[in-house]
Amino acid sequence: MAQNSKKDQIARAALPLFLEFGFKGSSVDMVVKRAGVSKPTVYNHFPDKTALLSYALDLWLRDGPAPQLRVSSLSVLAQQLEQQCFTPTALGLYRLVIGEGRRCPGAQERFQSGFDRPWRNELKRWAVEQGFDPQPIEAHFSHLLLRQLFDGTL
């Protein structure tokens, strides 16, 4: 248990660094300082930064609730997606995996399968349940996501 808590501590300290400075711009020394551990401790838990990013992403996915869209109108749906799926951390992770996915393809796939696809599947389920064609609904919210990623507006 102590092993996992130290590992979790390191990963939780690393995620904001990855979000702010990117994968390449975040050094192990920065993680050491933020986590309050030694460099050997980091390398005892993670063989490299890729493994650290993957684990930090796994923790974020595990801690975050799966999206559950339980509304009856499109305007409330937009608010709920913003609160559950378009959070600053989620948007930062989108930017990270889009911009640096080639450096960390495992993290990119984890994010897509653990976050991006589930909220899109939940959106499709909601649209069908409400009697809407899911394709234009998903296209609309994908467009909103892109706007948020590029210019910060929904």
TORNU-135653 format. One line per 8 residues: their letters; for each residue x, y, z of N, C-alpha, C, CB. Coordinates in Angstrom, 3 decimals, decimal comma. Glycine has a CB too. Layout:
<recs>
A> X Y Z X Y Z X Y Z X Y Z | ...
</recs>
This chain:
<recs>
MAQNSKKD> 0,818 -1,195 0,000 0,000 0,000 0,000 0,859 1,255 0,000 -0,929 0,000 1,196 | 1,917 1,262 0,835 2,793 2,428 0,868 3,439 2,647 -0,490 3,868 2,267 1,949 | 3,771 1,557 -1,176 4,356 1,677 -2,507 3,418 2,417 -3,454 4,687 0,295 -3,070 | 2,143 1,987 -3,496 1,199 2,632 -4,386 0,958 4,080 -4,012 -0,100 1,884 -4,387 | 0,902 4,380 -2,713 0,645 5,762 -2,340 1,808 6,660 -2,765 0,408 5,872 -0,827 | 3,029 6,190 -2,665 4,189 6,977 -3,113 4,138 7,108 -4,639 5,541 6,307 -2,655 | 3,812 6,019 -5,294 3,693 6,037 -6,751 2,593 7,011 -7,171 3,396 4,616 -7,295 | 1,470 6,947 -6,471 0,363 7,871 -6,762 0,776 9,312 -6,496 -0,878 7,515 -5,920
QIARAALP> 1,493 9,534 -5,394 1,954 10,878 -5,050 2,811 11,458 -6,180 2,754 10,852 -3,729 | 3,702 10,662 -6,698 4,586 11,111 -7,783 3,765 11,421 -9,032 5,662 10,037 -8,098 | 2,857 10,521 -9,372 2,051 10,710 -10,584 1,129 11,924 -10,463 1,221 9,453 -10,868 | 0,543 12,107 -9,285 -0,345 13,263 -9,085 0,437 14,577 -9,143 -1,079 13,148 -7,733 | 1,671 14,550 -8,727 2,517 15,742 -8,826 2,943 15,987 -10,272 3,757 15,599 -7,926 | 3,100 14,928 -11,032 3,587 15,059 -12,412 2,514 15,565 -13,375 4,110 13,724 -12,901 | 1,271 15,162 -13,169 0,234 15,514 -14,144 0,126 17,013 -14,394 -1,097 14,994 -13,679 | 0,065 17,871 -13,367 -0,010 19,306 -13,658 1,214 19,828 -14,421 -0,165 20,081 -12,364
LFLEFGFK> 2,358 19,213 -14,185 3,559 19,613 -14,929 3,427 19,252 -16,402 4,812 18,946 -14,334 | 2,957 18,051 -16,675 2,745 17,645 -18,063 1,738 18,568 -18,739 2,262 16,185 -18,134 | 0,698 18,935 -18,005 -0,328 19,806 -18,590 0,210 21,213 -18,855 -1,547 19,881 -17,666 | 1,050 21,696 -17,973 1,574 23,059 -18,142 2,745 23,137 -19,113 2,002 23,609 -16,807 | 3,664 22,180 -19,018 4,904 22,274 -19,788 5,010 21,262 -20,923 6,067 22,102 -18,876 | 4,040 20,371 -21,039 4,107 19,336 -22,055 4,981 18,188 -21,594 4,631 19,904 -23,364 | 4,983 17,145 -22,401 5,765 15,965 -22,061 7,249 16,276 -22,117 5,430 14,806 -23,001 | 7,682 16,865 -23,207 9,099 17,151 -23,385 9,588 18,216 -22,405 9,366 17,599 -24,815
GSSVDMVV> 8,734 19,185 -22,115 9,133 20,286 -21,239 9,103 19,960 -19,753 8,256 21,447 -21,487 | 8,564 18,824 -19,391 8,506 18,417 -17,978 9,664 17,471 -17,688 7,136 17,735 -17,640 | 10,520 17,876 -16,805 11,671 17,036 -16,475 11,395 16,211 -15,221 12,930 17,900 -16,277 | 12,157 15,161 -15,079 12,061 14,349 -13,876 12,470 15,189 -12,670 12,944 13,079 -13,991 | 13,418 16,091 -12,848 13,803 16,972 -11,743 12,630 17,840 -11,282 14,978 17,860 -12,161 | 11,824 18,305 -12,218 10,637 19,081 -11,852 9,659 18,220 -11,057 9,948 19,646 -13,113 | 9,498 16,983 -11,477 8,596 16,056 -10,779 9,130 15,782 -9,375 8,443 14,723 -11,574 | 10,431 15,568 -9,254 11,064 15,320 -7,958 10,762 16,469 -7,002 12,592 15,137 -8,119
KRAGVSKP> 10,948 17,676 -7,493 10,717 18,857 -6,655 9,244 18,972 -6,265 11,170 20,133 -7,389 | 8,344 18,822 -7,234 6,905 18,964 -6,964 6,398 17,856 -6,039 6,111 18,946 -8,282 | 6,900 16,630 -6,214 6,422 15,494 -5,414 7,088 15,410 -4,046 6,656 14,202 -6,163 | 8,223 16,086 -3,899 8,934 16,018 -2,625 9,577 14,672 -2,374 8,000 16,335 -1,506 | 10,085 14,070 -3,440 10,758 12,774 -3,329 12,116 12,881 -3,998 9,907 11,631 -3,972 | 12,894 11,821 -3,893 14,208 11,805 -4,543 14,086 11,272 -5,969 15,208 10,946 -3,732 | 15,086 11,569 -6,757 15,116 11,072 -8,136 15,131 9,537 -8,173 16,349 11,632 -8,877 | 15,937 8,871 -7,329 15,880 7,405 -7,329 14,485 6,866 -6,997 16,886 6,853 -6,334
TVYNHFPD> 13,749 7,574 -6,142 12,397 7,134 -5,813 11,510 7,178 -7,050 11,799 8,005 -4,695 | 11,634 8,249 -7,834 10,844 8,340 -9,068 11,198 7,182 -9,986 11,087 9,695 -9,787 | 12,500 6,945 -10,184 12,912 5,877 -11,093 12,656 4,480 -10,519 14,383 6,027 -11,425 | 12,506 4,372 -9,221 12,126 3,097 -8,618 10,696 2,720 -9,029 12,246 3,170 -7,075 | 9,847 3,718 -9,220 8,450 3,478 -9,564 8,176 3,552 -11,068 7,578 4,470 -8,847 | 8,973 4,334 -11,778 8,733 4,558 -13,208 10,050 4,459 -13,970 8,067 5,944 -13,450 | 10,123 3,573 -14,957 11,373 3,437 -15,704 11,695 4,661 -16,564 11,307 2,213 -16,581 | 10,648 5,415 -16,957 10,859 6,596 -17,786 9,638 7,515 -17,703 11,138 6,191 -19,255
KTALLSYA> 9,736 8,668 -18,338 8,633 9,636 -18,295 7,380 9,114 -18,983 9,059 10,941 -18,942 | 7,540 8,298 -19,988 6,370 7,747 -20,672 5,530 6,911 -19,716 6,799 6,901 -21,878 | 6,195 6,087 -18,927 5,484 5,268 -17,939 4,832 6,157 -16,879 6,449 4,258 -17,272 | 5,513 7,220 -16,508 4,964 8,159 -15,528 3,712 8,842 -16,071 6,015 9,211 -15,143 | 3,777 9,306 -17,304 2,603 9,943 -17,908 1,447 8,948 -18,019 2,953 10,512 -19,300 | 1,738 7,743 -18,450 0,683 6,726 -18,575 0,023 6,449 -17,236 1,256 5,428 -19,148 | 0,825 6,328 -16,191 0,257 6,053 -14,873 -0,533 7,259 -14,351 1,371 5,678 -13,882 | -0,010 8,461 -14,555 -0,734 9,666 -14,129 -2,080 9,756 -14,835 0,102 10,935 -14,412
LDLWLRDG> -2,087 9,424 -16,095 -3,336 9,416 -16,854 -4,280 8,332 -16,328 -3,052 9,198 -18,354 | -3,739 7,168 -16,031 -4,565 6,091 -15,459 -5,214 6,536 -14,142 -3,708 4,820 -15,223 | -4,451 7,218 -13,295 -5,011 7,719 -12,035 -6,133 8,712 -12,289 -3,919 8,373 -11,186 | -5,911 9,624 -13,228 -6,931 10,626 -13,548 -8,194 9,946 -14,070 -6,395 11,637 -14,589 | -8,021 8,971 -14,926 -9,172 8,245 -15,457 -9,892 7,466 -14,354 -8,728 7,292 -16,572 | -9,144 6,868 -13,465 -9,736 6,096 -12,374 -10,498 6,995 -11,404 -8,653 5,322 -11,626 | -9,946 8,152 -11,111 -10,553 9,063 -10,139 -11,746 9,824 -10,700 -9,525 10,043 -9,648 | -11,771 10,014 -12,018 -12,854 10,779 -12,625 -14,062 9,912 -12,889 -12,391 11,421 -13,911
PAPQLRVS> -15,227 10,419 -12,554 -16,423 9,618 -12,820 -16,709 9,537 -14,313 -17,632 10,205 -12,087 | -17,253 8,417 -14,725 -17,663 8,268 -16,125 -18,812 9,234 -16,387 -18,083 6,787 -16,448 | -18,844 9,843 -17,555 -19,932 10,780 -17,837 -21,285 10,084 -17,827 -19,710 11,460 -19,182 | -22,231 10,748 -17,218 -23,601 10,249 -17,195 -24,508 11,416 -17,551 -23,977 9,632 -15,794 | -25,034 11,377 -18,743 -25,883 12,456 -19,221 -27,322 12,135 -18,880 -25,712 12,674 -20,741 | -27,854 12,849 -17,925 -29,211 12,618 -17,431 -30,024 13,901 -17,494 -29,181 12,076 -15,991 | -30,138 14,447 -18,684 -30,868 15,700 -18,877 -31,847 15,517 -20,025 -29,895 16,889 -19,160 | -32,740 16,487 -20,183 -33,742 16,331 -21,243 -33,680 17,417 -22,304 -35,112 16,314 -20,642
SLSVLAQQ> -32,770 18,370 -22,191 -32,693 19,410 -23,215 -31,258 19,600 -23,680 -33,256 20,734 -22,685 | -31,100 20,071 -24,904 -29,764 20,279 -25,459 -28,989 21,353 -24,709 -29,862 20,651 -26,923 | -29,669 22,403 -24,245 -28,946 23,464 -23,542 -28,392 22,962 -22,207 -29,866 24,674 -23,309 | -29,162 22,161 -21,503 -28,675 21,599 -20,242 -27,601 20,545 -20,532 -29,849 20,978 -19,421 | -27,743 19,838 -21,637 -26,735 18,869 -22,048 -25,384 19,557 -22,233 -27,162 18,160 -23,349 | -25,394 20,703 -22,878 -24,145 21,440 -23,091 -23,494 21,803 -21,756 -24,406 22,715 -23,919 | -24,284 22,232 -20,802 -23,746 22,573 -19,479 -23,171 21,338 -18,794 -24,838 23,207 -18,597 | -23,876 20,243 -18,908 -23,414 19,023 -18,254 -22,115 18,517 -18,895 -24,502 17,936 -18,324
LEQQCFTP> -22,025 18,573 -20,212 -20,779 18,159 -20,871 -19,625 19,066 -20,472 -20,946 18,166 -22,397 | -19,896 20,348 -20,367 -18,845 21,279 -19,959 -18,351 20,941 -18,550 -19,361 22,736 -20,013 | -19,264 20,616 -17,655 -18,898 20,298 -16,272 -18,213 18,943 -16,147 -20,129 20,324 -15,392 | -18,610 17,979 -16,966 -18,077 16,625 -16,826 -16,935 16,305 -17,788 -19,178 15,636 -17,029 | -16,977 16,848 -18,984 -16,044 16,404 -20,024 -15,117 17,489 -20,553 -16,811 15,840 -21,159 | -15,496 18,732 -20,433 -14,684 19,815 -20,986 -14,062 20,642 -19,866 -15,531 20,714 -21,904 | -13,600 19,962 -18,828 -12,962 20,624 -17,698 -11,575 21,112 -18,118 -12,865 19,667 -16,475 | -10,987 22,027 -17,369 -9,633 22,468 -17,722 -8,624 21,318 -17,799 -9,152 23,487 -16,715
TALGLYRL> -8,707 20,361 -16,883 -7,773 19,234 -16,928 -8,019 18,371 -18,158 -7,894 18,384 -15,658 | -9,277 18,086 -18,457 -9,588 17,275 -19,642 -9,114 17,976 -20,910 -11,106 16,993 -19,726 | -9,351 19,281 -21,001 -8,895 20,025 -22,181 -7,379 20,021 -22,269 -9,414 21,468 -22,146 | -6,712 20,152 -21,122 -5,252 20,077 -21,116 -4,753 18,723 -21,575 -4,718 20,375 -19,734 | -5,458 17,667 -21,178 -5,069 16,329 -21,621 -5,317 16,141 -23,110 -5,827 15,267 -20,831 | -6,417 16,691 -23,614 -6,619 16,650 -25,066 -5,433 17,307 -25,765 -7,948 17,358 -25,463 | -5,060 18,479 -25,319 -3,935 19,188 -25,956 -2,651 18,366 -25,872 -3,721 20,567 -25,294 | -2,431 17,767 -24,715 -1,218 16,974 -24,514 -1,179 15,765 -25,427 -1,113 16,526 -23,069
VIGEGRRC> -2,258 14,995 -25,477 -2,224 13,776 -26,292 -2,294 14,092 -27,783 -3,375 12,850 -25,906 | -2,907 15,196 -28,146 -2,904 15,594 -29,558 -1,520 16,081 -29,950 -3,961 16,695 -29,829 | -0,937 16,943 -29,125 0,350 17,546 -29,463 1,530 16,617 -29,320 0,577 18,730 -28,620 | 1,456 15,704 -28,375 2,629 14,886 -28,097 2,324 13,396 -28,111 3,212 15,266 -26,768 | 1,261 13,024 -28,789 0,847 11,632 -28,838 1,874 10,698 -29,430 -0,397 11,517 -29,603 | 2,684 11,195 -30,357 3,700 10,320 -30,961 4,783 9,944 -29,967 4,332 10,997 -32,172 | 5,033 10,821 -29,005 6,032 10,505 -27,983 5,487 9,481 -26,981 6,469 11,786 -27,249 | 4,166 9,484 -26,798 3,530 8,620 -25,795 2,279 7,977 -26,377 3,176 9,423 -24,519
PGAQERFQ> 2,432 7,104 -27,360 1,240 6,530 -27,991 0,373 5,733 -27,021 1,649 5,642 -29,136 | 0,963 5,113 -26,021 0,177 4,378 -25,031 -0,740 5,303 -24,251 1,094 3,632 -24,074 | -0,226 6,467 -23,871 -1,039 7,441 -23,141 -2,143 7,977 -24,043 -0,165 8,601 -22,611 | -1,832 8,187 -25,288 -2,839 8,676 -26,231 -3,985 7,664 -26,352 -2,201 8,944 -27,622 | -3,657 6,408 -26,495 -4,695 5,376 -26,603 -5,491 5,244 -25,306 -4,067 4,026 -26,966 | -4,792 5,322 -24,164 -5,500 5,262 -22,873 -6,511 6,396 -22,756 -4,499 5,326 -21,700 | -6,098 7,592 -23,163 -6,994 8,743 -23,064 -8,191 8,572 -23,998 -6,238 10,045 -23,395 | -7,921 8,140 -25,201 -9,016 7,951 -26,154 -9,986 6,874 -25,682 -8,463 7,586 -27,531
SGFDRPWR> -9,457 5,745 -25,254 -10,342 4,642 -24,853 -10,965 4,863 -23,481 -9,574 3,333 -24,853 | -10,270 5,571 -22,608 -10,763 5,751 -21,255 -11,566 7,010 -21,028 -9,638 5,740 -20,331 | -11,452 7,982 -21,953 -12,167 9,242 -21,742 -12,928 9,703 -22,976 -11,200 10,317 -21,322 | -12,227 9,867 -24,088 -12,866 10,444 -25,273 -13,994 9,561 -25,807 -11,829 10,668 -26,365 | -13,711 8,295 -26,023 -14,766 7,405 -26,530 -15,936 7,248 -25,559 -14,182 6,041 -26,834 | -15,673 7,088 -24,252 -16,815 6,934 -23,340 -17,776 8,125 -23,331 -16,310 6,709 -21,949 | -17,268 9,365 -23,352 -18,223 10,472 -23,332 -18,953 10,570 -24,664 -17,509 11,798 -23,016 | -18,268 10,233 -25,747 -18,953 10,245 -27,049 -20,014 9,139 -27,123 -17,929 10,074 -28,197
NELKRWAV> -19,697 7,974 -26,587 -20,684 6,891 -26,557 -21,880 7,251 -25,682 -20,040 5,598 -26,052 | -21,614 7,892 -24,562 -22,698 8,330 -23,686 -23,550 9,394 -24,384 -22,132 8,880 -22,356 | -22,915 10,268 -25,138 -23,645 11,286 -25,893 -24,542 10,637 -26,951 -22,661 12,271 -26,558 | -24,014 9,655 -27,644 -24,818 8,938 -28,642 -25,991 8,224 -27,980 -23,948 7,925 -29,411 | -25,721 7,574 -26,840 -26,793 6,902 -26,114 -27,885 7,900 -25,730 -26,239 6,204 -24,859 | -27,469 9,058 -25,226 -28,424 10,091 -24,819 -29,248 10,557 -26,015 -27,690 11,287 -24,180 | -28,582 10,814 -27,144 -29,289 11,308 -28,331 -30,350 10,313 -28,788 -28,298 11,581 -29,473 | -29,983 9,050 -28,856 -30,941 8,021 -29,282 -32,098 7,946 -28,289 -30,244 6,636 -29,411
EQGFDPQP> -31,774 7,978 -27,002 -32,807 7,923 -25,966 -33,777 9,105 -26,064 -32,159 7,898 -24,582 | -33,276 10,261 -26,482 -34,109 11,454 -26,601 -34,791 11,554 -27,970 -33,268 12,695 -26,355 | -34,502 10,621 -28,855 -35,119 10,626 -30,177 -34,406 11,483 -31,202 -36,513 11,084 -30,063 | -33,146 11,817 -30,962 -32,348 12,612 -31,901 -31,455 11,691 -32,734 -31,488 13,662 -31,144 | -31,080 12,176 -33,898 -30,055 11,512 -34,699 -28,717 11,781 -33,999 -30,052 12,032 -36,210 | -27,981 10,761 -33,586 -26,759 10,995 -32,813 -25,621 11,638 -33,596 -26,284 9,709 -32,253 | -25,581 11,463 -34,928 -24,454 12,006 -35,693 -24,357 13,529 -35,627 -24,566 11,578 -37,133 | -25,435 14,282 -35,885 -25,285 15,736 -35,780 -25,058 16,214 -34,347 -26,508 16,414 -36,344
IEAHFSHL> -25,581 15,484 -33,379 -25,344 15,848 -31,976 -23,858 15,696 -31,660 -26,204 14,965 -31,014 | -23,291 14,563 -32,038 -21,866 14,364 -31,778 -21,022 15,366 -32,554 -21,451 12,937 -32,141 | -21,387 15,629 -33,801 -20,639 16,608 -34,604 -20,672 17,983 -33,952 -21,211 16,689 -36,031 | -21,818 18,359 -33,437 -21,956 19,663 -32,783 -21,030 19,761 -31,569 -23,419 19,900 -32,356 | -21,052 18,738 -30,715 -20,226 18,803 -29,514 -18,745 18,595 -29,821 -20,692 17,768 -28,509 | -18,429 17,882 -30,877 -17,033 17,792 -31,312 -16,544 19,163 -31,769 -16,877 16,754 -32,452 | -17,403 19,882 -32,482 -17,066 21,238 -32,914 -16,856 22,151 -31,708 -18,172 21,804 -33,825 | -17,727 22,045 -30,709 -17,568 22,855 -29,501 -16,258 22,520 -28,784 -18,759 22,641 -28,553
LLRQLFDG> -15,931 21,238 -28,746 -14,676 20,831 -28,131 -13,491 21,448 -28,874 -14,559 19,298 -28,112 | -13,522 21,383 -30,190 -12,433 21,971 -30,973 -12,316 23,475 -30,746 -12,642 21,690 -32,455 | -13,453 24,156 -30,701 -13,422 25,602 -30,414 -12,791 25,860 -29,058 -14,846 26,202 -30,456 | -13,167 25,067 -28,080 -12,622 25,232 -26,738 -11,106 24,988 -26,747 -13,324 24,269 -25,747 | -10,664 23,981 -27,475 -9,246 23,676 -27,540 -8,454 24,773 -28,235 -9,033 22,364 -28,249 | -9,035 25,362 -29,289 -8,316 26,365 -30,065 -8,420 27,777 -29,511 -8,815 26,356 -31,459 | -9,617 28,174 -29,083 -9,731 29,569 -28,655 -10,346 29,767 -27,285 -10,527 30,316 -29,638 | -10,642 28,693 -26,599 -11,132 28,802 -25,238 -12,595 29,204 -25,093 -10,308 29,766 -24,522
TL> -13,375 29,088 -26,165 -14,793 29,453 -26,049 -15,656 28,251 -26,353 -15,148 30,621 -26,995 | -16,774 28,203 -25,688 -17,771 27,171 -25,998 -18,914 27,791 -26,658 -18,228 26,426 -24,770
</recs>
